[in-house]
Amino acid sequence: MLLLNEIESNSTKTITALVSTISKKSKIPISTLKLNARLLKDLELINYSVSEPVELSDSGRLVLTLLESG
């Protein structure tokens, strides 16, 4: 949920910049965040490429909404 929330509020950052920022704030290793990002991408919850900003997919927005509503 951390990654989904951060992606929603930082839609102009690349995945590399975003995981670096999250790692500094939360002390979670970058490798862990990259693995989780790859899993979210494989599940088609987020979209990203090398030089493009990371974004939530429609499914990712739905999952985030469901998680936030409890």
C-alpha positions in Angstrom: 0.0 0.0 0.0 2.9 2.3 0.7 4.1 2.2 -2.9 0.6 2.7 -4.3 0.0 5.7 -2.1 3.3 7.3 -3.0 2.8 6.7 -6.7 -0.6 8.3 -6.5 0.8 11.5 -4.9 4.1 11.6 -6.9 3.0 11.0 -10.4 5.8 12.9 -12.1 8.7 10.8 -10.7 10.3 7.8 -12.4 10.3 4.5 -10.5 14.0 4.9 -9.6 13.5 8.4 -8.2 10.4 7.3 -6.3 11.9 4.2 -4.6 14.9 6.3 -3.7 12.7 8.9 -2.0 10.6 6.3 -0.2 13.8 4.5 0.9 15.2 7.6 2.5 12.0 8.5 4.3 11.1 5.0 5.5 14.5 3.2 5.8 13.2 0.4 3.6 16.0 -1.0 1.3 15.8 0.1 -2.3 16.1 -3.5 -3.4 12.9 -4.4 -1.4 11.0 -1.5 -3.0 12.2 -2.3 -6.5 11.1 -5.9 -6.0 7.7 -4.8 -4.8 7.4 -2.4 -7.7 8.2 -5.2 -10.1 5.5 -7.4 -8.5 2.9 -4.5 -8.7 3.8 -4.1 -12.4 3.5 -7.8 -13.1 0.1 -7.7 -11.4 -0.7 -4.7 -13.8 -1.4 -2.4 -10.8 1.3 0.1 -11.9 2.9 1.2 -15.2 6.4 2.4 -15.7 9.3 2.4 -18.1 12.9 3.5 -17.9 12.5 7.3 -18.5 8.7 7.7 -18.0 6.9 8.6 -14.7 5.4 5.7 -12.8 1.6 5.7 -12.7 -1.2 3.7 -11.2 -3.2 1.6 -13.7 -7.0 1.7 -13.5 -6.8 -1.6 -11.5 -4.2 -0.1 -9.2 -6.5 2.9 -8.5 -9.3 0.5 -7.7 -7.1 -1.6 -5.4 -5.9 1.5 -3.6 -9.4 2.8 -3.2 -10.5 -0.6 -1.7 -7.6 -0.7 0.7 -8.2 2.9 1.9 -11.9 2.3 2.5 -11.2 -0.8 4.6 
